[in-house]
Amino acid sequence: MNRRTKIVVLGCALLLTAGAASSATASDDAPRGREAAALTGTAKLYRSAGDDITFSFDAHLAANDNADPMKATGTFEWSHYLNGEGAWAKAKVDCLVTGGKVAVVSGVITSSDLPGAEGKRVGVTVHDAGRHDRLGYSWASTGNPVETKELPKCVSSAPFEKVKKGTGDFTVVPWQPDF
């Protein structure tokens, strides 16, 4: 073999060896798969009367729990004020189901300044529609979470509320169960 051929062969061998080592290392460090479902983000709701309503989500279903949406973890919180009066609450996630760009999350209120709210289960629905996100909540028909009686996990209303322009950044990771 002439010198030029030897250099090309040696160079190819080194590149192949480096590529194999690199891909082995990358696969060892790579996550084993994406999470099964998620709902994250914050937005303010639009109300013509000027209500200040904010919802924030950090809800996740791990890949290992793909078959059981009731193993979801995380929190969500919201506040609603008008003319200086209102309340806030924070809930611990107990269920998360997503489909396409829609998510339903439920949880039990762990802290709030709304009397009687702690310990109540609530649900929220989010439609991640880009610049036109929408939201709904389980207490839509009762007026507040305190008046909701024994809500099952992962139950909410249709996403009927509009998100205030420029505030929505919800992200829904669609669930793909192995049925």
C-alpha positions in Angstrom: 0.0 0.0 0.0 1.3 3.4 -0.7 1.6 6.0 2.0 -1.5 8.0 1.0 -3.7 4.9 1.1 -2.3 3.9 4.5 -3.1 7.4 5.9 -6.6 7.2 4.6 -7.2 3.7 6.0 -5.7 4.7 9.4 -7.8 7.9 9.5 -11.0 5.9 8.7 -10.2 3.4 11.4 -9.6 6.1 14.0 -12.9 7.8 13.0 -14.9 4.6 13.2 -13.3 3.8 16.6 -14.0 7.3 17.9 -17.6 7.2 16.6 -18.3 3.9 18.2 -16.9 5.0 21.6 -18.8 8.3 21.3 -22.1 6.6 20.6 -21.6 4.1 23.4 -21.0 7.0 25.8 -23.9 9.0 24.5 -26.3 6.1 24.9 -25.2 5.5 28.4 -25.8 9.2 29.3 -29.0 9.7 27.3 -32.3 9.6 29.2 -34.2 6.3 28.8 -37.2 8.0 27.2 -39.3 11.1 27.5 -41.7 11.5 30.4 -45.1 9.9 29.8 -47.0 13.2 30.1 -46.6 16.7 31.4 -48.3 20.1 31.8 -46.2 23.1 32.6 -46.4 26.9 32.2 -48.1 30.0 33.5 -50.8 32.3 32.2 -53.3 34.9 33.2 -56.9 34.6 32.2 -58.8 37.3 30.3 -61.7 38.8 32.0 -63.4 42.0 30.7 -64.1 43.2 34.3 -60.3 43.3 34.9 -60.0 40.3 37.3 -56.4 39.3 38.0 -56.4 35.5 37.6 -53.2 33.5 37.2 -52.7 29.7 36.8 -49.3 28.0 37.0 -48.5 24.3 36.4 -45.6 21.9 37.0 -47.2 18.5 36.6 -45.4 15.4 35.3 -46.0 11.7 34.7 -42.7 9.7 34.6 -42.1 7.3 31.7 -42.0 4.4 34.2 -45.5 5.3 35.3 -47.0 5.5 31.8 -49.7 2.9 32.6 -51.0 4.9 35.7 -51.8 8.6 35.4 -52.6 8.7 39.1 -48.8 8.4 39.8 -48.3 11.9 38.4 -46.4 14.3 40.6 -45.9 18.1 40.9 -48.0 21.1 41.9 -50.2 23.7 40.4 -51.4 27.0 41.8 -53.8 29.8 41.0 -54.9 33.1 42.3 -58.0 35.2 41.6 -58.3 38.9 42.7 -60.6 41.7 41.8 -60.4 45.1 43.4 -58.0 43.8 46.0 -60.2 40.9 47.1 -59.8 37.3 46.3 -57.8 34.2 47.1 -54.9 31.9 46.1 -54.4 28.2 46.4 -51.7 25.6 45.8 -52.5 21.9 45.1 -50.4 18.7 45.0 -51.0 16.8 41.8 -52.7 13.4 42.1 -53.6 12.7 38.4 -52.6 13.9 35.0 -54.1 12.8 31.7 -53.1 14.5 28.4 -54.2 13.9 24.8 -52.8 15.9 22.0 -52.6 19.5 23.2 -55.2 19.1 26.0 -54.4 18.2 29.6 -56.5 17.4 32.6 -54.8 17.6 36.0 -56.2 17.2 39.5 -54.8 17.6 42.9 -55.6 18.3 46.5 -55.3 21.8 47.9 -52.3 21.9 50.3 -52.4 25.6 51.1 -54.7 28.5 50.5 -56.1 31.7 52.1 -59.6 30.6 51.1 -61.3 29.3 54.2 -62.2 25.7 53.9 -60.2 25.0 50.7 -57.4 23.0 52.2 -57.9 19.2 51.6 -60.4 19.7 48.7 -59.6 18.1 45.4 -59.8 20.3 42.3 -59.3 19.7 38.6 -58.1 22.0 35.8 -58.2 21.5 32.0 -55.7 23.3 29.7 -55.8 23.5 25.9 -52.3 24.4 24.7 -53.3 26.2 21.5 -50.3 28.3 20.9 -51.2 32.0 21.2 -54.8 31.1 22.0 -54.5 28.9 25.1 -57.7 28.1 27.0 -58.4 26.8 30.5 -61.3 25.3 32.5 -61.7 24.3 36.2 -63.8 21.9 38.2 -65.4 24.6 40.3 -66.8 26.5 37.2 -70.4 25.5 38.1 -70.1 25.8 41.9 -68.4 29.2 42.2 -65.4 28.1 44.3 -63.5 24.9 45.2 -64.9 24.8 48.7 -68.4 24.1 47.4 -67.3 21.2 45.2 -68.3 17.8 46.8 -65.9 14.8 46.5 -64.5 15.4 43.1 -62.9 12.2 41.6 -59.3 12.3 40.3 -58.7 13.8 36.8 -62.0 15.5 36.5 -62.5 19.1 35.3 -64.6 21.2 32.9 -64.1 22.1 29.3 -61.4 24.8 28.7 -63.9 27.6 28.3 -61.8 30.5 29.7 -59.5 32.5 27.4 -55.9 33.2 28.3 -55.0 36.9 28.3 -53.1 37.8 25.2 -49.3 37.6 25.6 -49.4 35.6 28.8 -49.9 32.0 27.9 -47.0 29.7 27.8 -48.6 26.3 28.6 -46.9 23.2 27.3 -48.6 19.9 27.1 -46.7 16.6 26.5 -49.2 14.2 25.1 -49.7 10.9 26.9 -49.3 7.7 24.8 -50.5 4.8 27.0 -49.5 1.3 26.0 -53.0 -0.2 25.6 
